[in-house]
Amino acid sequence: MMKVIVNVFLKAGVLDSQGKAVHHALESLHFDNVSDVRVGKQIVLKLDESDEVKAMADVTKMCEELLANTVIEDYNIELVK
């Protein structure tokens, strides 16, 4: 069994309206040292797989086909041992 964490976030040039709302709320709470906020999502998978190379290939395919909208989102994959 292998645990995999996928972080999906908007690409740098894409407006993050949710991040802007959080940033504004933090400023209204007087957290003035925050210069930018980007909001993303984290997906945690448990795979019945022991081969790290195959697991990485499978999860990459999952991201490309379903988990991320690769037109506007980037993602990173972390294998947890």
C-alpha positions in Angstrom: 0.0 0.0 0.0 1.3 3.4 -0.9 0.0 6.9 0.0 0.2 9.6 -2.6 -0.5 13.3 -2.2 -1.5 15.4 -5.2 -1.5 19.2 -4.8 -3.5 21.0 -7.6 -3.2 24.8 -7.9 -4.0 27.5 -10.5 -1.2 28.4 -12.9 0.7 31.7 -12.1 -1.1 33.7 -14.8 -4.6 32.6 -13.8 -6.7 34.9 -11.6 -7.4 33.2 -8.2 -10.6 34.9 -7.1 -10.8 32.6 -4.0 -7.2 33.5 -3.1 -8.0 37.2 -3.5 -11.0 36.9 -1.2 -8.9 35.1 1.5 -6.2 37.8 1.1 -8.7 40.5 1.6 -10.2 38.8 4.7 -6.7 38.4 6.2 -6.0 42.1 5.6 -9.3 43.0 7.3 -8.1 40.9 10.3 -4.9 43.0 10.3 -2.6 40.3 8.9 -0.8 43.0 6.9 2.4 40.9 6.3 0.6 38.6 3.7 1.5 39.7 0.2 -0.4 37.1 -1.8 -2.7 34.1 -1.4 -3.2 31.2 -3.8 -5.9 28.6 -3.0 -5.6 25.0 -4.3 -6.7 21.6 -3.4 -5.0 18.5 -2.0 -6.0 15.0 -3.0 -4.8 12.0 -0.9 -4.8 8.6 -2.6 -4.0 5.2 -1.2 -2.8 2.9 -3.9 -2.5 -0.9 -3.9 0.9 -0.6 -5.5 4.5 -1.1 -4.4 6.3 -0.1 -7.6 7.1 3.7 -7.2 7.7 4.2 -10.9 4.3 2.6 -11.9 2.6 4.5 -9.1 4.0 7.8 -10.3 3.0 7.0 -13.9 -0.6 6.0 -12.8 -1.1 9.1 -10.7 0.3 11.4 -13.5 -2.3 9.9 -15.8 -5.0 10.4 -13.2 -4.0 14.1 -12.9 -3.9 14.6 -16.7 -7.2 12.9 -17.3 -9.3 13.9 -14.2 -7.8 15.4 -11.1 -6.4 18.6 -12.7 -7.6 20.9 -15.5 -4.2 21.2 -17.1 -5.2 24.2 -19.2 -5.4 26.4 -16.1 -4.0 24.2 -13.3 -0.6 22.8 -12.4 -0.1 19.9 -10.0 2.7 18.1 -8.1 2.8 14.6 -6.8 4.4 13.4 -3.6 4.8 9.7 -2.8 4.7 9.1 1.0 6.5 6.0 2.3 
